[in-house]
Amino acid sequence: MANSNFVVHNGLTVGPLSIDAATGDITTAGNLTVTGPLGTNKISTGASNVATTANYVNVAVNGTNVAAFTSTGIVLPNNANIQIGTQYVNHTNAPFDVSVAANSFVQINIQNIDSVGTQVSADFVATAVDGTDTSKFIDMGINGNLFVSPGGTWTISGANDGYVYIDGGNLTLGTATAGKTVRIHTGGLLSTNVVAEYYAANVTMIGNVNPSTSNLFTLGSTTNWWNKAFTVSATAQYADLAENYAGDASYAAGTVVDFGGTHEITLCDSDMSSRVAGVVSTNPAYLMNGTQTGENIVAVALTGRVPTKVRGPIRKGDLIVSAGDGHARAENLPQVGTVIGKALEDFDGDAGVIEVVVGKH
C-alpha cells in the first residue's frame, strides 16, 4: 500500500477487503466495523462500501457514494438527506430528517454554551440562493445571558430575548388553513395569556393599543378608510368639527368663507354677510365628508374653537361676524344668520388671528 497508513487501535471486523496499492484506498464489499473501547462502534456501514483517502472518508452503498466525512463536516450528494430515527414519511426536500415516536416533546436543540462572550446567541438560519451570512436570510434565535446589543437598524434589547428576523424581503406569519387563528401570548400559553388574535378578517386586541409617541402616527389614510368605529368615548387633540367643501380657491386656515361662488364656497368679501359658511379650519379634530375630491377642497369649521382672521377692536365674548376680505369683526347687534361665533380673546390691532368659538350664536 503506497503512501498510506492504516491504524486500528481497537477492533476491526471486515468482509471481503481490498486495498488499492496506488492510492491506499480501502474498499470492502461487505461489512466494515471499527470498534472503540468497550465495543463501541466507530464506523459501521453494514452491507455497504467504504473507501478512504488521506483527506476524507467516502461511504458508498452498492457502489454509489452516499456521504463523505471531511475535516469540516459531513458532505451529502445532491438530493440526499440525513435520517435520524424511524423513517415515517420520505421528506424528499429535507436534507435533515428526524422522526421519533414519543409521548412527549420531540425537539431539535441548538445551544450556545459560551458564558463569557457578549455577542452570544443560538440561531436557526435559512439563506437565499444569493444570500450570505449578513444578507438575504431569515434568522430565528435567542440571545445569550450576557448579550450586549450591537445597535444598528435592528436592535436586540437584551439577554434571553427571542427573535425572528429577515433581511432582504417580507416576513409572513400566518396559517394556510381556513378558519384557524394566529394568536399572540405573553406570560404563558393559557387562553388567559392571549393578548391578540388574528382570525379571518378580524383582529382582536386584549388590552390597550398605544402608539410609541404622541402626535406622530396615523390610523388609516385619505385613500384607505375604516368602515365603522364603535367607541364609548373619544379624546382629540384639536378642537373643532369641520366639513369638506369645494372651494373657488385654496384658502388659508383662518379665512372667513361664504356659501356661493363658482363652486360651493368662496371668499367672504362683504361685511356682516348672511351667506357666511364659517372659518377655514387649521387642524380639525373631526373632519366630515372626508372622501370628497377636487382641486380646491377646503375644511370649514362648523363648531368648536378655531383660529380666525379678525380686525379689531374685539373683546372676549363679543359676537363675531364677517368683516370682508376673509376677515371677521365684533358686532353687538348682528343681523339674523350673520353670526360666526364668539371671541375667546381680546384684540385691538388692524388685522390678526385670534381663537373664536364657532357656532355659538
C-alpha positions as CSV (number, residue, x, y, z in Angstrom):
1,M,0.0,0.0,0.0
2,A,1.8,3.1,-1.2
3,N,1.9,6.4,0.7
4,S,-0.7,5.5,3.2
5,N,-1.3,4.4,6.8
6,F,-3.9,2.0,8.2
7,V,-4.1,2.1,12.0
8,V,-6.7,0.4,14.2
9,H,-6.4,0.9,18.0
10,N,-9.2,-1.4,18.9
11,G,-11.3,-3.9,16.9
12,L,-11.6,-4.2,13.1
13,T,-14.1,-6.6,11.5
14,V,-14.4,-6.7,7.7
15,G,-15.9,-8.7,5.0
16,P,-14.1,-9.2,1.7
17,L,-11.4,-6.4,1.8
18,S,-9.3,-4.9,-0.9
19,I,-6.6,-2.2,-0.8
20,D,-5.7,-0.1,-3.8
21,A,-1.9,-0.2,-4.0
22,A,-1.7,3.0,-5.9
23,T,-4.0,5.2,-3.8
24,G,-4.1,3.5,-0.5
25,D,-7.9,3.3,-0.6
26,I,-9.6,0.6,1.4
27,T,-12.7,-1.0,-0.1
28,T,-14.9,-3.7,1.3
29,A,-17.8,-5.2,-0.5
30,G,-19.3,-6.5,2.8
31,N,-19.4,-5.1,6.3
32,L,-16.8,-2.9,7.8
33,T,-17.0,-2.2,11.5
34,V,-14.4,-0.3,13.6
35,T,-15.0,-0.5,17.3
36,G,-13.6,1.6,20.1
37,P,-13.3,1.0,23.8
38,L,-15.9,-1.3,25.3
39,G,-17.0,-2.4,21.8
40,T,-18.5,1.0,20.9
41,N,-19.0,1.2,17.1
42,K,-17.0,4.0,15.5
43,I,-17.8,3.1,11.8
44,S,-20.4,0.6,10.9
45,T,-21.7,0.5,7.3
46,G,-23.4,-2.8,7.1
47,A,-23.5,-4.3,3.6
48,S,-22.0,-1.2,2.1
49,N,-18.7,0.0,0.8
50,V,-16.3,2.4,2.5
51,A,-13.5,4.0,0.5
52,T,-10.9,6.3,2.3
53,T,-8.2,8.6,1.1
54,A,-5.8,10.7,3.1
55,N,-8.3,13.6,3.3
56,Y,-11.7,12.1,3.7
57,V,-13.9,9.0,4.1
58,N,-16.5,8.2,1.5
59,V,-19.4,6.0,2.4
60,A,-21.0,4.1,-0.6
61,V,-23.9,1.8,-1.0
62,N,-23.8,-0.6,-4.0
63,G,-21.0,1.5,-5.5
64,T,-22.8,4.8,-5.1
65,N,-21.4,7.4,-2.7
66,V,-24.0,8.5,-0.1
67,A,-21.8,10.6,2.1
68,A,-18.3,12.0,2.7
69,F,-16.8,12.7,6.1
70,T,-14.3,15.5,5.9
71,S,-12.4,17.6,8.4
72,T,-15.1,20.3,8.2
73,G,-18.2,18.1,8.4
74,I,-20.4,15.6,6.6
75,V,-21.0,16.2,2.9
76,L,-24.0,14.7,1.2
77,P,-24.6,14.4,-2.6
78,N,-27.5,16.3,-4.2
79,N,-31.0,15.2,-3.1
80,A,-29.6,13.1,-0.2
81,N,-30.6,13.5,3.4
82,I,-29.6,12.6,6.9
83,Q,-32.3,10.4,8.6
84,I,-32.4,10.1,12.4
85,G,-35.0,7.8,13.9
86,T,-37.5,5.7,12.1
87,Q,-38.4,6.9,8.6
88,Y,-42.1,7.7,8.7
89,V,-42.5,9.9,5.6
90,N,-39.9,10.4,2.9
91,H,-39.4,14.2,3.0
92,T,-37.5,14.5,-0.2
93,N,-36.8,18.2,0.3
94,A,-35.4,17.8,3.8
95,P,-31.7,17.2,3.9
96,F,-32.0,16.6,7.7
97,D,-35.0,14.5,8.8
98,V,-35.9,13.4,12.3
99,S,-38.8,11.0,13.0
100,V,-39.4,10.0,16.6
101,A,-42.4,8.2,18.3
102,A,-42.6,9.6,21.8
103,N,-45.4,10.6,24.2
104,S,-43.5,13.8,25.0
105,F,-41.9,16.8,23.2
106,V,-39.8,15.9,20.2
107,Q,-37.2,18.6,19.9
108,I,-34.1,19.6,17.9
109,N,-32.0,21.7,20.1
110,I,-29.1,24.1,19.4
111,Q,-27.5,25.7,22.5
112,N,-24.6,28.1,22.7
113,I,-22.8,27.3,26.0
114,D,-20.4,30.3,25.9
115,S,-21.0,32.1,29.2
116,V,-18.3,34.7,28.7
117,G,-18.8,36.4,25.3
118,T,-21.1,39.4,24.9
119,Q,-22.4,38.5,21.4
120,V,-23.6,35.0,22.3
121,S,-26.7,33.7,20.6
122,A,-28.1,30.4,19.3
123,D,-29.8,30.6,15.9
124,F,-31.5,28.6,13.1
125,V,-30.9,30.4,9.8
126,A,-32.1,29.8,6.2
127,T,-30.3,31.7,3.5
128,A,-31.5,32.7,0.0
129,V,-29.7,31.3,-3.1
130,D,-27.8,34.6,-3.5
131,G,-27.6,35.3,0.2
132,T,-24.7,35.4,2.7
133,D,-24.3,35.2,6.4
134,T,-25.0,39.0,6.5
135,S,-27.8,39.5,3.9
136,K,-30.9,37.8,2.4
137,F,-31.6,35.3,5.2
138,I,-34.1,34.6,7.9
139,D,-32.9,34.1,11.4
140,M,-34.7,32.6,14.4
141,G,-32.8,32.5,17.7
142,I,-32.3,33.5,21.3
143,N,-29.7,35.8,22.9
144,G,-27.2,34.6,25.5
145,N,-27.4,35.7,29.1
146,L,-24.6,38.3,28.6
147,F,-25.8,39.7,25.3
148,V,-25.0,43.3,24.6
149,S,-26.9,44.8,21.7
150,P,-24.7,45.8,18.7
151,G,-27.2,48.6,17.7
152,G,-27.8,49.4,14.0
153,T,-31.1,49.3,12.1
154,W,-32.1,46.1,14.0
155,T,-31.6,46.2,17.8
156,I,-32.0,43.2,20.1
157,S,-32.9,44.6,23.6
158,G,-31.1,42.1,25.9
159,A,-30.3,38.8,27.3
160,N,-32.6,35.8,26.7
161,D,-34.7,37.7,24.1
162,G,-36.0,35.5,21.3
163,Y,-36.4,36.9,17.7
164,V,-37.4,36.2,14.2
165,Y,-35.7,38.5,11.7
166,I,-35.5,38.6,7.9
167,D,-33.1,40.5,5.7
168,G,-34.0,41.3,2.1
169,G,-37.7,40.5,1.9
170,N,-41.1,40.5,3.6
171,L,-41.9,38.4,6.7
172,T,-45.1,36.4,6.6
173,L,-46.7,34.9,9.7
174,G,-49.9,33.0,9.3
175,T,-51.8,29.8,8.8
176,A,-52.7,28.1,5.5
177,T,-55.8,26.5,6.9
178,A,-59.1,28.4,6.7
179,G,-60.8,29.1,10.0
180,K,-57.7,28.9,12.1
181,T,-56.4,31.7,14.3
182,V,-53.0,33.3,14.8
183,R,-52.6,34.1,18.5
184,I,-50.0,36.2,20.4
185,H,-49.4,35.3,24.1
186,T,-47.5,36.9,26.9
187,G,-46.7,35.3,30.2
188,G,-47.7,31.7,29.2
189,L,-49.7,29.6,26.7
190,L,-53.1,29.6,28.5
191,S,-56.1,31.3,27.0
192,T,-55.8,33.9,29.7
193,N,-52.4,34.8,28.3
194,V,-53.7,35.8,24.8
195,V,-53.1,39.5,24.1
196,A,-54.1,39.5,20.4
197,E,-55.9,37.2,18.0
198,Y,-55.9,37.4,14.2
199,Y,-58.9,35.4,12.9
200,A,-60.3,35.6,9.3
201,A,-60.8,39.4,8.7
202,N,-60.9,40.3,12.4
203,V,-58.2,41.4,14.8
204,T,-59.0,41.1,18.5
205,M,-56.8,43.0,21.0
206,I,-56.9,42.2,24.7
207,G,-55.8,45.5,26.3
208,N,-54.8,48.9,25.1
209,V,-53.3,49.8,21.7
210,N,-50.9,52.7,22.2
211,P,-48.5,54.4,19.8
212,S,-44.9,54.7,21.0
213,T,-45.1,58.5,20.9
214,S,-47.8,61.2,20.6
215,N,-48.9,63.0,17.5
216,L,-46.8,61.1,15.1
217,F,-48.6,58.1,13.6
218,T,-51.9,57.8,11.6
219,L,-54.7,55.2,11.8
220,G,-55.9,54.8,8.1
221,S,-55.3,57.3,5.4
222,T,-57.0,59.6,2.9
223,T,-57.4,56.7,0.5
224,N,-57.8,53.7,2.9
225,W,-60.7,54.3,5.3
226,W,-62.0,52.3,8.2
227,N,-65.6,51.3,7.6
228,K,-67.0,51.9,11.1
229,A,-65.8,52.8,14.5
230,F,-67.6,51.9,17.8
231,T,-66.4,53.7,20.9
232,V,-67.6,54.6,24.3
233,S,-65.7,57.8,24.4
234,A,-63.0,59.7,22.3
235,T,-60.5,62.4,23.0
236,A,-58.9,64.6,20.4
237,Q,-56.0,67.0,20.5
238,Y,-57.7,69.6,18.2
239,A,-60.8,71.5,18.9
240,D,-63.2,71.9,16.0
241,L,-65.7,69.9,13.9
242,A,-65.2,70.6,10.2
243,E,-66.6,69.5,6.9
244,N,-65.0,69.5,3.4
245,Y,-66.4,71.8,0.7
246,A,-65.3,72.5,-2.9
247,G,-63.8,76.0,-3.0
248,D,-63.2,78.5,-5.7
249,A,-59.6,78.6,-4.5
250,S,-57.4,77.0,-1.8
251,Y,-58.0,79.3,1.1
252,A,-55.6,79.7,4.1
253,A,-56.5,78.5,7.6
254,G,-58.5,81.1,9.5
255,T,-60.1,82.6,6.4
256,V,-63.8,83.5,6.6
257,V,-65.8,82.0,3.7
258,D,-69.3,82.3,2.2
259,F,-71.6,79.8,0.6
260,G,-71.5,80.8,-3.1
261,G,-69.2,81.4,-5.9
262,T,-68.5,79.0,-8.8
263,H,-68.3,76.0,-6.5
264,E,-69.7,75.5,-3.0
265,I,-67.8,78.1,-1.0
266,T,-65.9,81.3,-1.8
267,L,-64.0,84.1,0.0
268,C,-66.3,86.2,2.1
269,D,-65.8,89.7,0.8
270,S,-68.8,91.5,2.4
271,D,-69.5,93.0,5.8
272,M,-71.9,91.0,8.1
273,S,-72.7,88.5,5.4
274,S,-75.8,86.4,5.8
275,R,-74.2,83.8,3.5
276,V,-71.3,83.1,5.8
277,A,-70.3,79.4,5.9
278,G,-67.7,79.6,8.6
279,V,-63.9,79.7,9.1
280,V,-61.3,77.5,7.3
281,S,-60.1,75.0,9.9
282,T,-56.4,74.8,10.9
283,N,-56.5,71.3,12.4
284,P,-59.9,69.8,12.6
285,A,-60.5,67.3,15.4
286,Y,-63.1,65.6,13.3
287,L,-63.5,66.0,9.6
288,M,-66.7,65.1,7.8
289,N,-67.1,64.4,4.1
290,G,-63.5,63.3,4.1
291,T,-63.7,61.4,0.8
292,Q,-64.6,64.5,-1.3
293,T,-62.1,65.0,-4.1
294,G,-61.4,68.0,-6.3
295,E,-58.8,70.7,-7.0
296,N,-59.6,73.0,-4.0
297,I,-61.2,71.0,-1.1
298,V,-61.5,73.2,1.9
299,A,-62.2,72.1,5.5
300,V,-64.7,74.6,7.0
301,A,-65.1,74.7,10.8
302,L,-68.7,74.3,11.8
303,T,-68.4,74.2,15.6
304,G,-65.7,74.4,18.2
305,R,-62.7,76.8,18.7
306,V,-60.7,77.7,15.6
307,P,-58.0,80.4,14.8
308,T,-59.8,83.1,12.8
309,K,-58.5,86.1,10.9
310,V,-60.0,89.2,12.5
311,R,-59.9,93.0,12.6
312,G,-60.1,94.9,16.0
313,P,-61.2,96.1,18.3
314,I,-62.6,92.8,19.8
315,R,-63.3,91.8,23.4
316,K,-63.6,88.3,24.7
317,G,-67.2,87.1,24.4
318,D,-68.1,89.5,21.6
319,L,-70.3,88.2,18.8
320,I,-68.3,87.8,15.6
321,V,-69.5,88.5,12.1
322,S,-67.7,88.8,8.7
323,A,-65.7,92.0,8.0
324,G,-64.9,91.4,4.3
325,D,-61.6,90.2,2.7
326,G,-61.9,86.9,4.5
327,H,-61.7,88.5,8.0
328,A,-64.2,88.8,10.9
329,R,-65.0,91.5,13.4
330,A,-67.1,92.1,16.6
331,E,-70.8,93.1,16.3
332,N,-73.1,93.9,19.3
333,L,-76.3,93.9,17.2
334,P,-75.8,91.3,14.4
335,Q,-78.5,90.5,11.9
336,V,-80.0,87.1,11.9
337,G,-77.9,84.5,10.1
338,T,-74.7,86.5,10.2
339,V,-73.0,85.4,13.4
340,I,-69.9,83.2,13.0
341,G,-69.3,82.7,16.8
342,K,-67.9,84.3,19.9
343,A,-64.4,85.7,20.6
344,L,-62.2,83.9,23.1
345,E,-59.5,86.7,23.1
346,D,-59.2,90.4,23.1
347,F,-57.7,92.1,20.0
348,D,-57.1,95.7,19.2
349,G,-55.0,95.5,16.1
350,D,-55.9,96.2,12.5
351,A,-55.6,92.6,11.4
352,G,-54.6,89.5,13.2
353,V,-55.6,86.0,14.3
354,I,-57.5,85.0,17.5
355,E,-59.4,82.0,18.6
356,V,-63.2,82.1,18.0
357,V,-65.8,79.6,19.3
358,V,-67.6,78.9,16.0
359,G,-71.3,78.1,16.1
360,K,-72.0,79.9,19.4
361,H,-74.8,82.5,18.5
